[in-house]
Every structure is written in structure tokens, then in C-alpha cells.
Amino acid sequence: MQYSLWRPYSFSEALNQSVDILGNVGIVIQKRIPKEYLELIAHKDDRCVVDIESIMKLLELNCLRVVFLWNELDLVAFELQDITTGARKMEYKKQGKELDIRGKFVVIRKELVLERVLQQCRTRDIQFVVATKDYLEGLMFCKGLGGIGAILKAREEICKLLQEEKDEKGA
């Protein structure tokens, strides 16, 4: 996994939030990638993913090339299970906000989105970019896009991954 920063000292901020998950993460300092992402969004490129639910599902499937996360993002991921049907679902709330489950769900797992994203990126070939408000692109990303975004891998690469997964299940 590569870990990209928009400024060198952002790493310490991310490290403070998730020191046990980072392990032996390589650091790459790049400004080009966030700018590329913003240009793709401006052109409504279909490789861009902007909503949290889609990003988290695509992370699980290993279909993302780059994930961008605002360094101050305080979203918490809740894995919930319906007490009557057993069905599971994910909910995302700002840290400190109440989760309304009204006796219908039980919380299976609760973790910071940052930790969940780092876990997924660490075990896959997905570049992780921490966005900060110190650069114009970072400010645009944090304010305008909700603090999380991603770029899909090439279509051929996704097809290959899905075929490999299918072959593993069939074997």
C-alpha cells in the first residue's frame, strides 16, 4: 500500500488517529493525484466514486486504485444486524452523533472510517491519500466532496480481479 500526503506533516495526524493499523506503510508525497481526481470529477468521469457507501463496497471488492480521505474526517462506520431477519447493513455517522436503531438493530461492529479504509488499503494494492485544507485542491475536496472520494481501477483490471475471485470460489 502506498500512503500519499498533500503535505509532509499530515502523516503524524493520521498516525495519531490510527497508529495500530498503519504498520509498515510506505509514504509517497504527491500533489498530482488529488488534482487529477478533481479534474476527473469536473469532467464527470465515470471512474470517480464520491459517496461513502459505494466507496466502502468497492474497497471490499478491491476495485479502487486510489482512496482520498480528509485528515479530519470523523465518520464512524457501524455494522448493524436486524434482530428479526438477521440481515446486515452499514450506517455512517459523524463521531458523537446518535445512531437511531430503535430496538430493530444490534451493533455488530463500530470503527472509524479512517481505520476501516486503512485496513482495506493495507492488504490490497490501493493508494491512500490524506487530504488537508492547506492546499486549494485539498480545501475544494474537503468542503465540496464531503471528505471522501476514490478513483476506480481500469475496467480490464477489475474484470481480471473478478475472474480470479470467481476461479478461486470454483476451485
Contacts in CASP RR format, 6 or more apart in sequence:
PFRMAT RR
TARGET T0000
AUTHOR 0000-0000-0000
METHOD contacts of the structure
MODEL  1
MQYSLWRPYSFSEALNQSVDILGNVGIVIQKRIPKEYLELIAHKDDRCVV
DIESIMKLLELNCLRVVFLWNELDLVAFELQDITTGARKMEYKKQGKELD
IRGKFVVIRKELVLERVLQQCRTRDIQFVVATKDYLEGLMFCKGLGGIGA
ILKAREEICKLLQEEKDEKGA
1 25 0 8 1.000
1 26 0 8 1.000
1 121 0 8 1.000
1 122 0 8 1.000
1 123 0 8 1.000
1 124 0 8 1.000
1 125 0 8 1.000
1 126 0 8 1.000
1 127 0 8 1.000
1 128 0 8 1.000
2 26 0 8 1.000
2 27 0 8 1.000
2 28 0 8 1.000
2 127 0 8 1.000
2 128 0 8 1.000
3 11 0 8 1.000
3 14 0 8 1.000
3 22 0 8 1.000
3 25 0 8 1.000
3 26 0 8 1.000
3 27 0 8 1.000
3 28 0 8 1.000
3 127 0 8 1.000
3 128 0 8 1.000
3 130 0 8 1.000
4 27 0 8 1.000
4 28 0 8 1.000
4 29 0 8 1.000
4 30 0 8 1.000
4 33 0 8 1.000
4 66 0 8 1.000
4 127 0 8 1.000
4 128 0 8 1.000
4 129 0 8 1.000
4 130 0 8 1.000
5 11 0 8 1.000
5 27 0 8 1.000
5 28 0 8 1.000
5 29 0 8 1.000
5 30 0 8 1.000
5 129 0 8 1.000
5 130 0 8 1.000
5 132 0 8 1.000
6 31 0 8 1.000
6 34 0 8 1.000
6 129 0 8 1.000
6 130 0 8 1.000
6 131 0 8 1.000
6 132 0 8 1.000
6 134 0 8 1.000
6 135 0 8 1.000
6 137 0 8 1.000
6 138 0 8 1.000
7 132 0 8 1.000
7 134 0 8 1.000
7 135 0 8 1.000
8 29 0 8 1.000
10 71 0 8 1.000
10 130 0 8 1.000
10 132 0 8 1.000
11 27 0 8 1.000
11 130 0 8 1.000
13 71 0 8 1.000
13 72 0 8 1.000
13 130 0 8 1.000
13 132 0 8 1.000
14 22 0 8 1.000
14 71 0 8 1.000
14 114 0 8 1.000
14 130 0 8 1.000
15 22 0 8 1.000
17 112 0 8 1.000
17 114 0 8 1.000
17 115 0 8 1.000
18 112 0 8 1.000
18 114 0 8 1.000
18 115 0 8 1.000
18 118 0 8 1.000
21 115 0 8 1.000
21 118 0 8 1.000
21 119 0 8 1.000
21 122 0 8 1.000
22 118 0 8 1.000
22 122 0 8 1.000
23 122 0 8 1.000
25 118 0 8 1.000
25 122 0 8 1.000
25 128 0 8 1.000
28 127 0 8 1.000
30 129 0 8 1.000
31 135 0 8 1.000
31 137 0 8 1.000
33 66 0 8 1.000
33 127 0 8 1.000
33 129 0 8 1.000
34 68 0 8 1.000
34 129 0 8 1.000
34 131 0 8 1.000
34 135 0 8 1.000
34 137 0 8 1.000
34 138 0 8 1.000
34 141 0 8 1.000
35 137 0 8 1.000
36 151 0 8 1.000
37 48 0 8 1.000
37 66 0 8 1.000
37 68 0 8 1.000
37 141 0 8 1.000
37 149 0 8 1.000
37 151 0 8 1.000
38 137 0 8 1.000
38 140 0 8 1.000
38 141 0 8 1.000
40 47 0 8 1.000
40 48 0 8 1.000
40 151 0 8 1.000
41 48 0 8 1.000
41 50 0 8 1.000
41 145 0 8 1.000
47 151 0 8 1.000
47 152 0 8 1.000
48 149 0 8 1.000
48 150 0 8 1.000
48 151 0 8 1.000
48 152 0 8 1.000
49 55 0 8 1.000
49 58 0 8 1.000
49 64 0 8 1.000
49 149 0 8 1.000
49 150 0 8 1.000
49 151 0 8 1.000
49 152 0 8 1.000
50 145 0 8 1.000
50 146 0 8 1.000
50 148 0 8 1.000
50 149 0 8 1.000
50 150 0 8 1.000
52 75 0 8 1.000
52 92 0 8 1.000
52 113 0 8 1.000
52 148 0 8 1.000
53 90 0 8 1.000
53 92 0 8 1.000
55 64 0 8 1.000
55 67 0 8 1.000
55 148 0 8 1.000
55 149 0 8 1.000
55 150 0 8 1.000
56 77 0 8 1.000
56 90 0 8 1.000
56 113 0 8 1.000
56 116 0 8 1.000
56 117 0 8 1.000
58 64 0 8 1.000
58 150 0 8 1.000
58 152 0 8 1.000
59 67 0 8 1.000
59 116 0 8 1.000
59 117 0 8 1.000
59 120 0 8 1.000
59 121 0 8 1.000
59 124 0 8 1.000
59 126 0 8 1.000
59 150 0 8 1.000
60 120 0 8 1.000
61 161 0 8 1.000
61 162 0 8 1.000
62 124 0 8 1.000
62 125 0 8 1.000
62 126 0 8 1.000
62 161 0 8 1.000
63 152 0 8 1.000
63 153 0 8 1.000
63 158 0 8 1.000
63 161 0 8 1.000
64 126 0 8 1.000
64 150 0 8 1.000
64 151 0 8 1.000
64 152 0 8 1.000
64 153 0 8 1.000
65 126 0 8 1.000
65 127 0 8 1.000
65 150 0 8 1.000
65 151 0 8 1.000
65 152 0 8 1.000
65 153 0 8 1.000
65 154 0 8 1.000
66 126 0 8 1.000
66 127 0 8 1.000
66 128 0 8 1.000
66 129 0 8 1.000
66 150 0 8 1.000
66 151 0 8 1.000
67 117 0 8 1.000
67 121 0 8 1.000
67 126 0 8 1.000
67 127 0 8 1.000
67 128 0 8 1.000
67 129 0 8 1.000
67 148 0 8 1.000
67 149 0 8 1.000
67 150 0 8 1.000
68 129 0 8 1.000
68 131 0 8 1.000
68 141 0 8 1.000
68 147 0 8 1.000
68 148 0 8 1.000
68 149 0 8 1.000
68 150 0 8 1.000
69 113 0 8 1.000
69 114 0 8 1.000
69 117 0 8 1.000
69 128 0 8 1.000
69 129 0 8 1.000
69 130 0 8 1.000
69 131 0 8 1.000
69 147 0 8 1.000
69 148 0 8 1.000
69 149 0 8 1.000
70 130 0 8 1.000
70 131 0 8 1.000
70 132 0 8 1.000
70 141 0 8 1.000
70 142 0 8 1.000
70 146 0 8 1.000
70 147 0 8 1.000
70 148 0 8 1.000
71 130 0 8 1.000
71 131 0 8 1.000
71 132 0 8 1.000
72 142 0 8 1.000
73 113 0 8 1.000
73 114 0 8 1.000
73 147 0 8 1.000
73 148 0 8 1.000
74 94 0 8 1.000
74 95 0 8 1.000
74 112 0 8 1.000
75 92 0 8 1.000
75 93 0 8 1.000
75 94 0 8 1.000
75 95 0 8 1.000
75 112 0 8 1.000
75 113 0 8 1.000
75 148 0 8 1.000
76 92 0 8 1.000
76 93 0 8 1.000
76 94 0 8 1.000
76 95 0 8 1.000
76 96 0 8 1.000
76 110 0 8 1.000
76 111 0 8 1.000
76 112 0 8 1.000
76 113 0 8 1.000
77 90 0 8 1.000
77 91 0 8 1.000
77 92 0 8 1.000
77 109 0 8 1.000
77 110 0 8 1.000
77 111 0 8 1.000
77 112 0 8 1.000
77 113 0 8 1.000
77 116 0 8 1.000
78 90 0 8 1.000
78 91 0 8 1.000
78 92 0 8 1.000
78 93 0 8 1.000
78 99 0 8 1.000
78 107 0 8 1.000
78 109 0 8 1.000
78 110 0 8 1.000
79 88 0 8 1.000
79 89 0 8 1.000
79 90 0 8 1.000
79 107 0 8 1.000
79 108 0 8 1.000
79 109 0 8 1.000
79 110 0 8 1.000
80 88 0 8 1.000
80 89 0 8 1.000
80 90 0 8 1.000
80 91 0 8 1.000
80 101 0 8 1.000
80 105 0 8 1.000
80 106 0 8 1.000
80 107 0 8 1.000
80 108 0 8 1.000
81 87 0 8 1.000
81 88 0 8 1.000
81 105 0 8 1.000
81 106 0 8 1.000
81 108 0 8 1.000
82 88 0 8 1.000
82 89 0 8 1.000
82 104 0 8 1.000
82 105 0 8 1.000
83 103 0 8 1.000
83 104 0 8 1.000
83 105 0 8 1.000
83 106 0 8 1.000
84 104 0 8 1.000
88 108 0 8 1.000
89 105 0 8 1.000
91 99 0 8 1.000
92 113 0 8 1.000
93 99 0 8 1.000
95 112 0 8 1.000
99 107 0 8 1.000
101 107 0 8 1.000
113 148 0 8 1.000
117 128 0 8 1.000
118 128 0 8 1.000
120 126 0 8 1.000
121 127 0 8 1.000
121 128 0 8 1.000
131 137 0 8 1.000
131 138 0 8 1.000
131 141 0 8 1.000
131 142 0 8 1.000
131 147 0 8 1.000
132 138 0 8 1.000
132 142 0 8 1.000
133 139 0 8 1.000
133 142 0 8 1.000
141 147 0 8 1.000
141 149 0 8 1.000
152 158 0 8 1.000
153 161 0 8 1.000
END
